[in-house]
Amino acid sequence: MLLLTVSVLHAKLALRHPTGDHMVLQQNAEAAVWGYASPGSTITVTPSWDGKAYLVKADTRGHWTAYLKTPPAGYDVYSIAVKGDGDHIVISDVLVGEVWLASGQSNMEIPIKGFDNCPIEGYGEIVTQAPARNRIRMFYAHADQTDEPLEEVRNTEGWWGADPNTIPDMSAVGYFFARKLNQVLDIPVGIVAFPRGGARVESWLPRETVASYGTEDLSPEGIAKLVGYTRPFQMYNAMEVPLQGYTARGFIWYQGCSNVGKEDEFVPRMTDLVNQWRKDWGDTDASMPFYMVEIAPYLYSRDNGDSGARLRKAQHDAAKAIPNSAIVCTNDLVASFEADNIHPCRKEPIGNRLAYIALNRDYGFKQVAYESPEAVALFKRQPPTGDSAGRMGPWGRIPANEINVRIANCPHGIDRVNEIEGLEVCGADGVWYPVSRIRFNFGAISIAVDEVQEPKAVRYGWADFRPGNIHSVEGLPLVPFCLTLE
């Protein structure tokens, strides 16, 4: 009966999401266009840009896929004729440009109009910009989950072009990423968004992968006990599987909050996710970039512990371990009143920073800076001799209690040395003191505070919620760290 039902459902020609009106296809590629028909039927797909007819057969499930050779990107509007199985469909208003896949948790899901009590900065100005229907388009697969893999996206309105009526419902990070790419590349940008608020890494992995960890109760009873949005493998089944193989340049990803406290597991499991998704898209050589976003400062515990900081470090470690990956730092993008808001309002800089990575690494704009300054070592300079108050150096007298942090990815220096926030130093007693003034020279931050005569450790942004304000000259934030003098 089930097989008969499937056969009846696919007895007539139909399209399968994201294929449809207003879609964006990846330029200079063999881009997938797909749908349903009676099993074994021959389908002819003819794009208007070259008039070439592509013949494909529907498989035993009634699925067919044509791989169309696309032209270079531009604002020309195309159509695609699909014929076969006694029917005829015309896909209209098709653009060719750059396509990116956007997923993760609620900070990728949150739309321009925000969530309740969680606004997006600049809402009015953003939605009242000139319509950009042929510049920015988004296909949004809304939250869904299921025990078994789906073959179709169940919860979507299809493709939207950006205008005041549609922008409010677009993923904010996805929209800003696309807007910046469009501004620089001057070609259409399409985002296929499928995030799910609260989802863990394990939510986006196949059941068999999660089972191999041996840490999850995957019985129906065990899964039923979990909060819905944290359940393993269900978002993979309902939201990732139906989109597998839709031709795209790469992935942007904003997730991690639901894995806080499990930082020891994060790097290998995030690596598994990226490997799995690339495999699902037929990417055998890691040619599809995977760009992540660091979770924002947030009070995960009343005592402002460091579980959030440890997960952020794991995110950076994952970005280093995964080929063709990178990460955006967000430690500077929250205000003090947002300590208990897991959806901080400043999403435009996040989308822009993701775009900076892509522009530099994927589109050849090497003057666009994208790497945040990063602390790599803690050291003391040669101890002063004679005068205990310090010795003279090129920047004045060097205090005897000075400690230094070597900084990478910062060739032109930092943006401030006064009114520092988020930086602390401690001695052997483990008492941390804030640092409000520093020196920067020879690629290092130099620190000295009167309360610590023998400094042993330095940390920056190292807490659930401890925003910082140190940036490179190019405006990229210093990555949070905690280093101890060896």
VENGINOR-V178858 format. One record per helix or strand of 3 or more residues. SS is the DSSP state (H for helix, E for strand). FROM is the first residue (numbers start at 1). TO is the last residue. If there is no record, write none. Layout:
ss=SS from=FROM to=TO
ss=SS from=FROM to=TO
This chain:
ss=H from=2 to=9
ss=E from=24 to=26
ss=E from=30 to=36
ss=E from=42 to=47
ss=E from=53 to=57
ss=E from=63 to=69
ss=E from=74 to=84
ss=E from=87 to=104
ss=H from=106 to=109
ss=H from=123 to=127
ss=E from=132 to=141
ss=E from=156 to=162
ss=H from=167 to=169
ss=H from=172 to=185
ss=E from=189 to=193
ss=H from=201 to=204
ss=H from=207 to=213
ss=H from=220 to=224
ss=H from=228 to=230
ss=H from=234 to=243
ss=E from=250 to=254
ss=H from=257 to=259
ss=H from=263 to=280
ss=E from=289 to=293
ss=H from=307 to=321
ss=E from=325 to=328
ss=H from=336 to=338
ss=H from=348 to=361
ss=E from=374 to=379
ss=E from=391 to=393
ss=E from=396 to=398
ss=E from=403 to=408
ss=E from=423 to=426
ss=E from=432 to=434
ss=E from=439 to=441
ss=E from=444 to=447
ss=E from=457 to=460
ss=E from=481 to=484
